[in-house]
Amino acid sequence: MNGNYLLKYSAALLGAAVFSACSGGPAGAPATSPLSSTYVGKILEVNGRLVTAARAPSALPTFATLLPDAVQKAKHFEYIDNDYGTYASIFDYPKGADQIGKINDVGGQACTNVLYGYGKKLFWIVAGDTEINEYKVPKTLIKTLSDSEGMPSSCAIDTSGDLAVGILNGSGSGEIIIYKGASGAGTPFSTPLTAEFFDGYDKQGNLFATGLDDRERAGLVELPKGGSTFETIATPNTLGFPGSVQWDGKYVTVFDQSANALYQYTISGTTATLKHTVALTGSVDCAQTWIVKGLIYCADAGTNDGEVFKYPAGGSPVAVFTGSFDLPLGTTAVEK
Protein backbone atom coordinates (compact mmCIF):
# COMPACT_ATOMS: atom_id res chain seq x y z
CA MET A 1 0.00 0.00 0.00
CA ASN A 2 1.24 3.50 -0.74
CA GLY A 3 2.98 4.93 2.35
CA ASN A 4 2.07 8.55 1.56
CA TYR A 5 -1.56 7.53 1.28
CA LEU A 6 -1.59 6.12 4.81
CA LEU A 7 0.39 9.04 6.19
CA LYS A 8 -2.02 11.52 4.63
CA TYR A 9 -4.97 9.97 6.43
CA SER A 10 -3.38 9.04 9.76
CA ALA A 11 -5.09 11.91 11.58
CA ALA A 12 -8.42 11.07 10.01
CA LEU A 13 -8.00 7.41 10.94
CA LEU A 14 -7.37 8.29 14.61
CA GLY A 15 -10.36 10.63 14.71
CA ALA A 16 -12.63 8.05 13.11
CA ALA A 17 -11.55 5.39 15.59
CA VAL A 18 -12.33 7.70 18.51
CA PHE A 19 -15.69 8.60 16.94
CA SER A 20 -16.65 4.94 16.52
CA ALA A 21 -15.73 4.14 20.10
CA CYS A 22 -17.67 7.09 21.51
CA SER A 23 -20.75 7.08 19.32
CA GLY A 24 -21.46 3.43 18.59
CA GLY A 25 -20.85 4.21 14.92
CA PRO A 26 -19.92 1.84 12.10
CA ALA A 27 -17.50 -0.34 14.05
CA GLY A 28 -19.80 -3.27 14.78
CA ALA A 29 -19.11 -6.95 14.09
CA PRO A 30 -21.02 -9.64 12.24
CA ALA A 31 -22.36 -12.58 14.21
CA THR A 32 -20.07 -15.20 12.66
CA SER A 33 -16.63 -13.74 13.43
CA PRO A 34 -15.10 -10.72 15.21
CA LEU A 35 -14.16 -7.71 13.12
CA SER A 36 -11.61 -5.02 13.78
CA SER A 37 -12.71 -2.00 11.76
CA THR A 38 -11.61 1.60 11.45
CA TYR A 39 -11.25 4.24 8.72
CA VAL A 40 -8.38 5.43 6.56
CA GLY A 41 -9.86 8.75 5.54
CA LYS A 42 -13.28 7.75 4.19
CA ILE A 43 -12.24 4.19 3.33
CA LEU A 44 -13.26 1.43 5.71
CA GLU A 45 -10.48 -0.87 6.85
CA VAL A 46 -11.53 -4.27 8.21
CA ASN A 47 -9.01 -6.62 9.84
CA GLY A 48 -6.17 -4.65 8.25
CA ARG A 49 -7.56 -4.67 4.70
CA LEU A 50 -9.24 -1.78 2.89
CA VAL A 51 -12.75 -2.71 1.66
CA THR A 52 -15.35 -1.05 -0.57
CA ALA A 53 -18.23 -1.02 1.94
CA ALA A 54 -19.15 2.35 3.39
CA ARG A 55 -19.70 0.95 6.89
CA ALA A 56 -19.32 -2.27 8.89
CA PRO A 57 -22.30 -4.10 10.43
CA SER A 58 -23.78 -2.04 13.23
CA ALA A 59 -27.44 -3.07 13.44
CA LEU A 60 -29.78 -5.98 12.92
CA PRO A 61 -32.17 -5.80 9.95
CA THR A 62 -35.16 -3.58 10.62
CA PHE A 63 -37.50 -5.92 8.75
CA ALA A 64 -38.59 -9.50 9.20
CA THR A 65 -37.18 -12.26 7.02
CA LEU A 66 -39.31 -12.34 3.89
CA LEU A 67 -39.98 -15.47 1.89
CA PRO A 68 -39.69 -15.74 -1.91
CA ASP A 69 -42.40 -16.70 -4.34
CA ALA A 70 -41.54 -20.36 -4.81
CA VAL A 71 -44.00 -20.65 -7.71
CA GLN A 72 -41.61 -18.74 -9.95
CA LYS A 73 -38.87 -20.63 -11.75
CA ALA A 74 -35.36 -19.89 -10.56
CA LYS A 75 -33.28 -18.64 -13.49
CA HIS A 76 -30.13 -17.72 -11.60
CA PHE A 77 -27.85 -18.76 -8.81
CA GLU A 78 -27.19 -15.81 -6.48
CA TYR A 79 -23.98 -15.21 -4.55
CA ILE A 80 -23.24 -13.10 -1.49
CA ASP A 81 -19.48 -12.62 -1.24
CA ASN A 82 -18.28 -11.97 2.28
CA ASP A 83 -15.08 -10.49 3.67
CA TYR A 84 -11.84 -11.25 1.82
CA GLY A 85 -10.48 -14.72 2.55
CA THR A 86 -13.76 -16.05 3.97
CA TYR A 87 -16.44 -17.47 1.64
CA ALA A 88 -19.27 -16.84 -0.80
CA SER A 89 -22.79 -17.95 0.20
CA ILE A 90 -24.88 -19.51 -2.63
CA PHE A 91 -28.65 -19.13 -3.11
CA ASP A 92 -31.31 -20.29 -5.56
CA TYR A 93 -33.91 -17.51 -5.55
CA PRO A 94 -36.91 -17.50 -6.02
CA LYS A 95 -36.98 -21.25 -5.48
CA GLY A 96 -36.00 -20.48 -1.90
CA ALA A 97 -34.34 -17.89 0.32
CA ASP A 98 -32.14 -20.34 2.24
CA GLN A 99 -28.45 -20.80 1.53
CA ILE A 100 -27.79 -23.90 -0.59
CA GLY A 101 -24.01 -23.95 -0.68
CA LYS A 102 -20.71 -22.17 -0.10
CA ILE A 103 -17.45 -21.40 -1.93
CA ASN A 104 -14.62 -21.32 0.60
CA ASP A 105 -11.50 -19.14 0.75
CA VAL A 106 -12.90 -16.29 -1.34
CA GLY A 107 -14.69 -13.00 -0.66
CA GLY A 108 -14.83 -9.45 -1.96
CA GLN A 109 -16.78 -8.62 -5.14
CA ALA A 110 -18.15 -10.73 -7.99
CA CYS A 111 -19.30 -10.22 -11.56
CA THR A 112 -20.67 -11.92 -14.62
CA ASN A 113 -21.39 -10.34 -18.01
CA VAL A 114 -23.60 -7.32 -17.42
CA LEU A 115 -25.49 -7.71 -20.68
CA TYR A 116 -28.42 -10.10 -20.70
CA GLY A 117 -27.90 -13.24 -22.78
CA TYR A 118 -24.11 -13.32 -22.48
CA GLY A 119 -21.82 -15.22 -20.15
CA LYS A 120 -24.30 -17.83 -19.00
CA LYS A 121 -23.08 -20.12 -16.22
CA LEU A 122 -19.76 -18.28 -15.73
CA PHE A 123 -18.75 -15.69 -13.14
CA TRP A 124 -15.72 -14.18 -11.42
CA ILE A 125 -14.89 -13.48 -7.78
CA VAL A 126 -12.21 -10.99 -6.79
CA ALA A 127 -11.06 -13.42 -4.15
CA GLY A 128 -8.01 -11.97 -2.42
CA ASP A 129 -5.09 -9.57 -2.50
CA THR A 130 -3.81 -10.88 -5.84
CA GLU A 131 -6.33 -13.61 -6.70
CA ILE A 132 -9.15 -13.41 -9.26
CA ASN A 133 -11.09 -16.65 -9.78
CA GLU A 134 -13.44 -17.77 -12.55
CA TYR A 135 -16.20 -20.28 -11.73
CA LYS A 136 -18.89 -22.26 -13.48
CA VAL A 137 -22.21 -22.42 -11.61
CA PRO A 138 -22.75 -23.37 -8.99
CA LYS A 139 -19.12 -23.49 -7.75
CA THR A 140 -16.67 -25.23 -10.11
CA LEU A 141 -13.33 -23.38 -10.28
CA ILE A 142 -12.28 -22.84 -13.92
CA LYS A 143 -9.11 -20.76 -13.65
CA THR A 144 -7.28 -18.19 -11.57
CA LEU A 145 -5.66 -14.91 -12.61
CA SER A 146 -3.33 -12.74 -10.58
CA ASP A 147 -2.49 -9.05 -10.56
CA SER A 148 0.82 -7.37 -9.91
CA GLU A 149 -0.70 -4.44 -8.01
CA GLY A 150 -2.55 -6.23 -5.19
CA MET A 151 -5.78 -5.22 -3.45
CA PRO A 152 -8.29 -5.86 -6.29
CA SER A 153 -11.64 -4.23 -5.58
CA SER A 154 -14.02 -4.92 -8.47
CA CYS A 155 -14.55 -6.70 -11.77
CA ALA A 156 -16.56 -6.40 -14.99
CA ILE A 157 -16.79 -8.36 -18.24
CA ASP A 158 -17.64 -7.06 -21.72
CA THR A 159 -19.35 -8.98 -24.50
CA SER A 160 -16.01 -9.99 -26.06
CA GLY A 161 -14.91 -11.65 -22.83
CA ASP A 162 -12.41 -9.04 -21.67
CA LEU A 163 -12.17 -8.79 -17.88
CA ALA A 164 -11.62 -5.46 -16.11
CA VAL A 165 -10.37 -5.68 -12.52
CA GLY A 166 -10.31 -2.56 -10.37
CA ILE A 167 -7.48 -1.92 -7.91
CA LEU A 168 -8.59 -0.14 -4.77
CA ASN A 169 -5.31 1.66 -4.13
CA GLY A 170 -2.64 0.60 -6.58
CA SER A 171 0.60 2.60 -6.41
CA GLY A 172 -1.26 5.37 -4.57
CA SER A 173 -4.05 5.63 -7.13
CA GLY A 174 -7.12 3.76 -8.27
CA GLU A 175 -6.18 1.61 -11.27
CA ILE A 176 -7.95 -0.88 -13.52
CA ILE A 177 -6.25 -3.90 -15.11
CA ILE A 178 -7.84 -5.19 -18.31
CA TYR A 179 -7.25 -8.85 -19.17
CA LYS A 180 -7.79 -9.44 -22.88
CA GLY A 181 -9.94 -12.52 -23.24
CA ALA A 182 -9.82 -12.86 -19.44
CA SER A 183 -6.29 -14.27 -19.58
CA GLY A 184 -2.64 -13.31 -19.34
CA ALA A 185 -1.02 -10.71 -17.12
CA GLY A 186 -3.37 -7.86 -18.04
CA THR A 187 -2.74 -4.23 -18.97
CA PRO A 188 -3.00 -1.61 -16.20
CA PHE A 189 -4.76 1.72 -16.78
CA SER A 190 -4.52 4.63 -14.37
CA THR A 191 -7.71 6.52 -13.52
CA PRO A 192 -8.39 10.01 -12.14
CA LEU A 193 -9.49 8.27 -8.93
CA THR A 194 -7.30 7.88 -5.87
CA ALA A 195 -9.24 4.75 -4.91
CA GLU A 196 -11.27 2.60 -7.33
CA PHE A 197 -14.34 0.87 -5.87
CA PHE A 198 -16.58 -0.53 -8.67
CA ASP A 199 -16.58 -0.90 -12.45
CA GLY A 200 -18.93 -1.99 -15.23
CA TYR A 201 -19.29 -2.00 -19.03
CA ASP A 202 -22.18 -0.58 -21.03
CA LYS A 203 -23.61 -2.16 -24.19
CA GLN A 204 -21.06 -0.40 -26.46
CA GLY A 205 -18.07 -1.68 -24.48
CA ASN A 206 -17.35 1.60 -22.68
CA LEU A 207 -15.96 0.95 -19.21
CA PHE A 208 -17.17 2.99 -16.22
CA ALA A 209 -15.79 3.08 -12.68
CA THR A 210 -16.63 4.76 -9.39
CA GLY A 211 -14.34 5.69 -6.51
CA LEU A 212 -12.84 8.56 -4.53
CA ASP A 213 -10.68 11.38 -5.88
CA ASP A 214 -7.72 13.03 -4.13
CA ARG A 215 -10.15 15.18 -2.12
CA GLU A 216 -12.13 12.12 -1.08
CA ARG A 217 -15.12 13.05 -3.23
CA ALA A 218 -17.05 10.27 -4.93
CA GLY A 219 -16.75 10.32 -8.70
CA LEU A 220 -17.55 8.54 -11.96
CA VAL A 221 -14.98 7.96 -14.73
CA GLU A 222 -15.08 6.32 -18.16
CA LEU A 223 -12.66 4.56 -20.48
CA PRO A 224 -14.29 4.81 -23.94
CA LYS A 225 -14.14 1.63 -25.97
CA GLY A 226 -10.80 1.45 -27.77
CA GLY A 227 -9.43 4.35 -25.73
CA SER A 228 -6.34 4.53 -23.54
CA THR A 229 -7.27 7.28 -21.08
CA PHE A 230 -10.01 7.46 -18.46
CA GLU A 231 -12.15 10.60 -18.46
CA THR A 232 -14.06 12.15 -15.57
CA ILE A 233 -17.84 12.15 -16.06
CA ALA A 234 -19.74 15.14 -14.70
CA THR A 235 -22.94 14.14 -12.89
CA PRO A 236 -25.79 16.59 -12.24
CA ASN A 237 -26.21 15.26 -8.70
CA THR A 238 -23.65 14.72 -5.95
CA LEU A 239 -22.57 11.14 -5.27
CA GLY A 240 -22.25 10.59 -1.54
CA PHE A 241 -20.21 7.36 -1.46
CA PRO A 242 -19.09 5.17 -4.40
CA GLY A 243 -21.33 2.23 -5.24
CA SER A 244 -21.82 -0.32 -7.99
CA VAL A 245 -21.83 0.80 -11.62
CA GLN A 246 -23.75 -1.43 -14.03
CA TRP A 247 -25.56 -1.34 -17.36
CA ASP A 248 -29.22 -2.29 -16.74
CA GLY A 249 -30.27 -2.75 -20.37
CA LYS A 250 -31.17 0.91 -20.86
CA TYR A 251 -29.14 3.10 -18.52
CA VAL A 252 -25.72 3.30 -16.93
CA THR A 253 -26.60 2.93 -13.26
CA VAL A 254 -24.56 4.10 -10.27
CA PHE A 255 -25.43 3.13 -6.71
CA ASP A 256 -24.81 5.61 -3.88
CA GLN A 257 -24.02 3.72 -0.67
CA SER A 258 -24.64 6.72 1.58
CA ALA A 259 -28.01 7.64 -0.01
CA ASN A 260 -29.12 4.00 -0.39
CA ALA A 261 -30.26 4.89 -3.89
CA LEU A 262 -29.43 3.98 -7.48
CA TYR A 263 -29.13 6.65 -10.18
CA GLN A 264 -30.02 5.88 -13.81
CA TYR A 265 -27.98 7.97 -16.26
CA THR A 266 -27.69 8.55 -19.94
CA ILE A 267 -24.17 9.69 -20.84
CA SER A 268 -23.06 11.86 -23.75
CA GLY A 269 -19.38 12.70 -24.00
CA THR A 270 -18.25 13.48 -20.47
CA THR A 271 -21.67 14.57 -19.19
CA ALA A 272 -24.23 12.39 -17.43
CA THR A 273 -27.96 13.18 -17.39
CA LEU A 274 -29.96 11.82 -14.48
CA LYS A 275 -33.13 10.11 -15.69
CA HIS A 276 -34.48 8.35 -12.59
CA THR A 277 -33.61 7.57 -8.97
CA VAL A 278 -34.39 4.15 -7.47
CA ALA A 279 -34.49 4.24 -3.66
CA LEU A 280 -34.09 1.09 -1.54
CA THR A 281 -35.87 1.05 1.82
CA GLY A 282 -34.75 -1.04 4.80
CA SER A 283 -31.20 -1.87 3.75
CA VAL A 284 -28.35 -0.13 5.57
CA ASP A 285 -25.33 -0.37 3.26
CA CYS A 286 -25.46 -2.18 -0.09
CA ALA A 287 -21.73 -2.73 -0.48
CA GLN A 288 -22.44 -4.14 -3.95
CA THR A 289 -25.68 -4.37 -5.89
CA TRP A 290 -26.48 -6.55 -8.90
CA ILE A 291 -29.30 -6.04 -11.41
CA VAL A 292 -31.11 -8.74 -13.35
CA LYS A 293 -34.36 -8.34 -15.24
CA GLY A 294 -36.96 -7.19 -12.74
CA LEU A 295 -34.77 -7.50 -9.61
CA ILE A 296 -31.83 -5.94 -7.82
CA TYR A 297 -29.76 -7.79 -5.22
CA CYS A 298 -28.00 -6.13 -2.30
CA ALA A 299 -25.00 -7.42 -0.32
CA ASP A 300 -25.78 -5.49 2.84
CA ALA A 301 -22.66 -4.87 4.90
CA GLY A 302 -24.71 -2.79 7.32
CA THR A 303 -27.18 -5.52 8.30
CA ASN A 304 -24.89 -8.48 7.55
CA ASP A 305 -27.25 -10.22 5.11
CA GLY A 306 -28.47 -10.23 1.50
CA GLU A 307 -31.70 -8.67 0.21
CA VAL A 308 -33.80 -8.76 -2.96
CA PHE A 309 -35.72 -5.76 -4.31
CA LYS A 310 -37.93 -5.16 -7.32
CA TYR A 311 -36.20 -3.25 -10.11
CA PRO A 312 -36.70 -0.51 -11.14
CA ALA A 313 -39.44 -0.06 -8.51
CA GLY A 314 -37.12 -0.23 -5.49
CA GLY A 315 -38.83 0.28 -2.15
CA SER A 316 -38.88 -2.45 0.51
CA PRO A 317 -37.25 -5.86 -0.03
CA VAL A 318 -39.33 -8.69 -1.44
CA ALA A 319 -37.04 -11.31 0.14
CA VAL A 320 -34.18 -11.57 2.62
CA PHE A 321 -31.64 -14.36 2.25
CA THR A 322 -31.21 -16.73 5.19
CA GLY A 323 -27.75 -18.20 5.66
CA SER A 324 -24.21 -17.62 6.81
CA PHE A 325 -22.75 -14.12 6.39
CA ASP A 326 -19.49 -12.51 7.43
CA LEU A 327 -19.39 -8.86 6.30
CA PRO A 328 -21.10 -9.04 2.85
CA LEU A 329 -19.07 -7.07 0.32
CA GLY A 330 -20.29 -8.36 -3.05
CA THR A 331 -23.13 -10.00 -4.91
CA THR A 332 -23.97 -11.26 -8.36
CA ALA A 333 -26.63 -13.40 -10.00
CA VAL A 334 -25.51 -15.88 -12.65
CA GLU A 335 -27.70 -17.52 -15.26
CA LYS A 336 -27.95 -21.29 -14.91
C-alpha positions as CSV (number, residue, x, y, z in Angstrom):
1,M,0.0,0.0,0.0
2,N,1.2,3.5,-0.7
3,G,3.0,4.9,2.3
4,N,2.1,8.6,1.6
5,Y,-1.6,7.5,1.3
6,L,-1.6,6.1,4.8
7,L,0.4,9.0,6.2
8,K,-2.0,11.5,4.6
9,Y,-5.0,10.0,6.4
10,S,-3.4,9.0,9.8
11,A,-5.1,11.9,11.6
12,A,-8.4,11.1,10.0
13,L,-8.0,7.4,10.9
14,L,-7.4,8.3,14.6
15,G,-10.4,10.6,14.7
16,A,-12.6,8.1,13.1
17,A,-11.6,5.4,15.6
18,V,-12.3,7.7,18.5
19,F,-15.7,8.6,16.9
20,S,-16.6,4.9,16.5
21,A,-15.7,4.1,20.1
22,C,-17.7,7.1,21.5
23,S,-20.7,7.1,19.3
24,G,-21.5,3.4,18.6
25,G,-20.8,4.2,14.9
26,P,-19.9,1.8,12.1
27,A,-17.5,-0.3,14.1
28,G,-19.8,-3.3,14.8
29,A,-19.1,-6.9,14.1
30,P,-21.0,-9.6,12.2
31,A,-22.4,-12.6,14.2
32,T,-20.1,-15.2,12.7
33,S,-16.6,-13.7,13.4
34,P,-15.1,-10.7,15.2
35,L,-14.2,-7.7,13.1
36,S,-11.6,-5.0,13.8
37,S,-12.7,-2.0,11.8
38,T,-11.6,1.6,11.5
39,Y,-11.2,4.2,8.7
40,V,-8.4,5.4,6.6
41,G,-9.9,8.7,5.5
42,K,-13.3,7.7,4.2
43,I,-12.2,4.2,3.3
44,L,-13.3,1.4,5.7
45,E,-10.5,-0.9,6.9
46,V,-11.5,-4.3,8.2
47,N,-9.0,-6.6,9.8
48,G,-6.2,-4.7,8.2
49,R,-7.6,-4.7,4.7
50,L,-9.2,-1.8,2.9
51,V,-12.7,-2.7,1.7
52,T,-15.3,-1.1,-0.6
53,A,-18.2,-1.0,1.9
54,A,-19.2,2.3,3.4
55,R,-19.7,0.9,6.9
56,A,-19.3,-2.3,8.9
57,P,-22.3,-4.1,10.4
58,S,-23.8,-2.0,13.2
59,A,-27.4,-3.1,13.4
60,L,-29.8,-6.0,12.9
61,P,-32.2,-5.8,9.9
62,T,-35.2,-3.6,10.6
63,F,-37.5,-5.9,8.8
64,A,-38.6,-9.5,9.2
65,T,-37.2,-12.3,7.0
66,L,-39.3,-12.3,3.9
67,L,-40.0,-15.5,1.9
68,P,-39.7,-15.7,-1.9
69,D,-42.4,-16.7,-4.3
70,A,-41.5,-20.4,-4.8
71,V,-44.0,-20.7,-7.7
72,Q,-41.6,-18.7,-10.0
73,K,-38.9,-20.6,-11.8
74,A,-35.4,-19.9,-10.6
75,K,-33.3,-18.6,-13.5
76,H,-30.1,-17.7,-11.6
77,F,-27.8,-18.8,-8.8
78,E,-27.2,-15.8,-6.5
79,Y,-24.0,-15.2,-4.6
80,I,-23.2,-13.1,-1.5
81,D,-19.5,-12.6,-1.2
82,N,-18.3,-12.0,2.3
83,D,-15.1,-10.5,3.7
84,Y,-11.8,-11.3,1.8
85,G,-10.5,-14.7,2.5
86,T,-13.8,-16.1,4.0
87,Y,-16.4,-17.5,1.6
88,A,-19.3,-16.8,-0.8
89,S,-22.8,-18.0,0.2
90,I,-24.9,-19.5,-2.6
91,F,-28.7,-19.1,-3.1
92,D,-31.3,-20.3,-5.6
93,Y,-33.9,-17.5,-5.6
94,P,-36.9,-17.5,-6.0
95,K,-37.0,-21.3,-5.5
96,G,-36.0,-20.5,-1.9
97,A,-34.3,-17.9,0.3
98,D,-32.1,-20.3,2.2
99,Q,-28.4,-20.8,1.5
100,I,-27.8,-23.9,-0.6
101,G,-24.0,-23.9,-0.7
102,K,-20.7,-22.2,-0.1
103,I,-17.5,-21.4,-1.9
104,N,-14.6,-21.3,0.6
105,D,-11.5,-19.1,0.8
106,V,-12.9,-16.3,-1.3
107,G,-14.7,-13.0,-0.7
108,G,-14.8,-9.5,-2.0
109,Q,-16.8,-8.6,-5.1
110,A,-18.2,-10.7,-8.0
111,C,-19.3,-10.2,-11.6
112,T,-20.7,-11.9,-14.6
113,N,-21.4,-10.3,-18.0
114,V,-23.6,-7.3,-17.4
115,L,-25.5,-7.7,-20.7
116,Y,-28.4,-10.1,-20.7
117,G,-27.9,-13.2,-22.8
118,Y,-24.1,-13.3,-22.5
119,G,-21.8,-15.2,-20.1
120,K,-24.3,-17.8,-19.0
121,K,-23.1,-20.1,-16.2
122,L,-19.8,-18.3,-15.7
123,F,-18.8,-15.7,-13.1
124,W,-15.7,-14.2,-11.4
125,I,-14.9,-13.5,-7.8
126,V,-12.2,-11.0,-6.8
127,A,-11.1,-13.4,-4.2
128,G,-8.0,-12.0,-2.4
129,D,-5.1,-9.6,-2.5
130,T,-3.8,-10.9,-5.8
131,E,-6.3,-13.6,-6.7
132,I,-9.2,-13.4,-9.3
133,N,-11.1,-16.7,-9.8
134,E,-13.4,-17.8,-12.5
135,Y,-16.2,-20.3,-11.7
136,K,-18.9,-22.3,-13.5
137,V,-22.2,-22.4,-11.6
138,P,-22.8,-23.4,-9.0
139,K,-19.1,-23.5,-7.8
140,T,-16.7,-25.2,-10.1
141,L,-13.3,-23.4,-10.3
142,I,-12.3,-22.8,-13.9
143,K,-9.1,-20.8,-13.7
144,T,-7.3,-18.2,-11.6
145,L,-5.7,-14.9,-12.6
146,S,-3.3,-12.7,-10.6
147,D,-2.5,-9.1,-10.6
148,S,0.8,-7.4,-9.9
149,E,-0.7,-4.4,-8.0
150,G,-2.6,-6.2,-5.2
151,M,-5.8,-5.2,-3.5
152,P,-8.3,-5.9,-6.3
153,S,-11.6,-4.2,-5.6
154,S,-14.0,-4.9,-8.5
155,C,-14.5,-6.7,-11.8
156,A,-16.6,-6.4,-15.0
157,I,-16.8,-8.4,-18.2
158,D,-17.6,-7.1,-21.7
159,T,-19.3,-9.0,-24.5
160,S,-16.0,-10.0,-26.1
161,G,-14.9,-11.7,-22.8
162,D,-12.4,-9.0,-21.7
163,L,-12.2,-8.8,-17.9
164,A,-11.6,-5.5,-16.1
165,V,-10.4,-5.7,-12.5
166,G,-10.3,-2.6,-10.4
167,I,-7.5,-1.9,-7.9
168,L,-8.6,-0.1,-4.8
169,N,-5.3,1.7,-4.1
170,G,-2.6,0.6,-6.6
171,S,0.6,2.6,-6.4
172,G,-1.3,5.4,-4.6
173,S,-4.1,5.6,-7.1
174,G,-7.1,3.8,-8.3
175,E,-6.2,1.6,-11.3
176,I,-7.9,-0.9,-13.5
177,I,-6.3,-3.9,-15.1
178,I,-7.8,-5.2,-18.3
179,Y,-7.3,-8.9,-19.2
180,K,-7.8,-9.4,-22.9
181,G,-9.9,-12.5,-23.2
182,A,-9.8,-12.9,-19.4
183,S,-6.3,-14.3,-19.6
184,G,-2.6,-13.3,-19.3
185,A,-1.0,-10.7,-17.1
186,G,-3.4,-7.9,-18.0
187,T,-2.7,-4.2,-19.0
188,P,-3.0,-1.6,-16.2
189,F,-4.8,1.7,-16.8
190,S,-4.5,4.6,-14.4
191,T,-7.7,6.5,-13.5
192,P,-8.4,10.0,-12.1
193,L,-9.5,8.3,-8.9
194,T,-7.3,7.9,-5.9
195,A,-9.2,4.7,-4.9
196,E,-11.3,2.6,-7.3
197,F,-14.3,0.9,-5.9
198,F,-16.6,-0.5,-8.7
199,D,-16.6,-0.9,-12.4
200,G,-18.9,-2.0,-15.2
201,Y,-19.3,-2.0,-19.0
202,D,-22.2,-0.6,-21.0
203,K,-23.6,-2.2,-24.2
204,Q,-21.1,-0.4,-26.5
205,G,-18.1,-1.7,-24.5
206,N,-17.3,1.6,-22.7
207,L,-16.0,0.9,-19.2
208,F,-17.2,3.0,-16.2
209,A,-15.8,3.1,-12.7
210,T,-16.6,4.8,-9.4
211,G,-14.3,5.7,-6.5
212,L,-12.8,8.6,-4.5
213,D,-10.7,11.4,-5.9
214,D,-7.7,13.0,-4.1
215,R,-10.1,15.2,-2.1
216,E,-12.1,12.1,-1.1
217,R,-15.1,13.1,-3.2
218,A,-17.0,10.3,-4.9
219,G,-16.7,10.3,-8.7
220,L,-17.5,8.5,-12.0
221,V,-15.0,8.0,-14.7
222,E,-15.1,6.3,-18.2
223,L,-12.7,4.6,-20.5
224,P,-14.3,4.8,-23.9
225,K,-14.1,1.6,-26.0
226,G,-10.8,1.4,-27.8
227,G,-9.4,4.4,-25.7
228,S,-6.3,4.5,-23.5
229,T,-7.3,7.3,-21.1
230,F,-10.0,7.5,-18.5
231,E,-12.1,10.6,-18.5
232,T,-14.1,12.1,-15.6
233,I,-17.8,12.1,-16.1
234,A,-19.7,15.1,-14.7
235,T,-22.9,14.1,-12.9
236,P,-25.8,16.6,-12.2
237,N,-26.2,15.3,-8.7
238,T,-23.7,14.7,-5.9
239,L,-22.6,11.1,-5.3
240,G,-22.2,10.6,-1.5
241,F,-20.2,7.4,-1.5
242,P,-19.1,5.2,-4.4
243,G,-21.3,2.2,-5.2
244,S,-21.8,-0.3,-8.0
245,V,-21.8,0.8,-11.6
246,Q,-23.7,-1.4,-14.0
247,W,-25.6,-1.3,-17.4
248,D,-29.2,-2.3,-16.7
249,G,-30.3,-2.8,-20.4
250,K,-31.2,0.9,-20.9
251,Y,-29.1,3.1,-18.5
252,V,-25.7,3.3,-16.9
253,T,-26.6,2.9,-13.3
254,V,-24.6,4.1,-10.3
255,F,-25.4,3.1,-6.7
256,D,-24.8,5.6,-3.9
257,Q,-24.0,3.7,-0.7
258,S,-24.6,6.7,1.6
259,A,-28.0,7.6,0.0
260,N,-29.1,4.0,-0.4
261,A,-30.3,4.9,-3.9
262,L,-29.4,4.0,-7.5
263,Y,-29.1,6.7,-10.2
264,Q,-30.0,5.9,-13.8
265,Y,-28.0,8.0,-16.3
266,T,-27.7,8.5,-19.9
267,I,-24.2,9.7,-20.8
268,S,-23.1,11.9,-23.7
269,G,-19.4,12.7,-24.0
270,T,-18.2,13.5,-20.5
271,T,-21.7,14.6,-19.2
272,A,-24.2,12.4,-17.4
273,T,-28.0,13.2,-17.4
274,L,-30.0,11.8,-14.5
275,K,-33.1,10.1,-15.7
276,H,-34.5,8.3,-12.6
277,T,-33.6,7.6,-9.0
278,V,-34.4,4.2,-7.5
279,A,-34.5,4.2,-3.7
280,L,-34.1,1.1,-1.5
281,T,-35.9,1.0,1.8
282,G,-34.8,-1.0,4.8
283,S,-31.2,-1.9,3.8
284,V,-28.3,-0.1,5.6
285,D,-25.3,-0.4,3.3
286,C,-25.5,-2.2,-0.1
287,A,-21.7,-2.7,-0.5
288,Q,-22.4,-4.1,-4.0
289,T,-25.7,-4.4,-5.9
290,W,-26.5,-6.5,-8.9
291,I,-29.3,-6.0,-11.4
292,V,-31.1,-8.7,-13.3
293,K,-34.4,-8.3,-15.2
294,G,-37.0,-7.2,-12.7
295,L,-34.8,-7.5,-9.6
296,I,-31.8,-5.9,-7.8
297,Y,-29.8,-7.8,-5.2
298,C,-28.0,-6.1,-2.3
299,A,-25.0,-7.4,-0.3
300,D,-25.8,-5.5,2.8
301,A,-22.7,-4.9,4.9
302,G,-24.7,-2.8,7.3
303,T,-27.2,-5.5,8.3
304,N,-24.9,-8.5,7.6
305,D,-27.2,-10.2,5.1
306,G,-28.5,-10.2,1.5
307,E,-31.7,-8.7,0.2
308,V,-33.8,-8.8,-3.0
309,F,-35.7,-5.8,-4.3
310,K,-37.9,-5.2,-7.3
311,Y,-36.2,-3.2,-10.1
312,P,-36.7,-0.5,-11.1
313,A,-39.4,-0.1,-8.5
314,G,-37.1,-0.2,-5.5
315,G,-38.8,0.3,-2.1
316,S,-38.9,-2.4,0.5
317,P,-37.2,-5.9,0.0
318,V,-39.3,-8.7,-1.4
319,A,-37.0,-11.3,0.1
320,V,-34.2,-11.6,2.6
321,F,-31.6,-14.4,2.3
322,T,-31.2,-16.7,5.2
323,G,-27.8,-18.2,5.7
324,S,-24.2,-17.6,6.8
325,F,-22.8,-14.1,6.4
326,D,-19.5,-12.5,7.4
327,L,-19.4,-8.9,6.3
328,P,-21.1,-9.0,2.9
329,L,-19.1,-7.1,0.3
330,G,-20.3,-8.4,-3.0
331,T,-23.1,-10.0,-4.9
332,T,-24.0,-11.3,-8.4
333,A,-26.6,-13.4,-10.0
334,V,-25.5,-15.9,-12.6
335,E,-27.7,-17.5,-15.3
336,K,-27.9,-21.3,-14.9
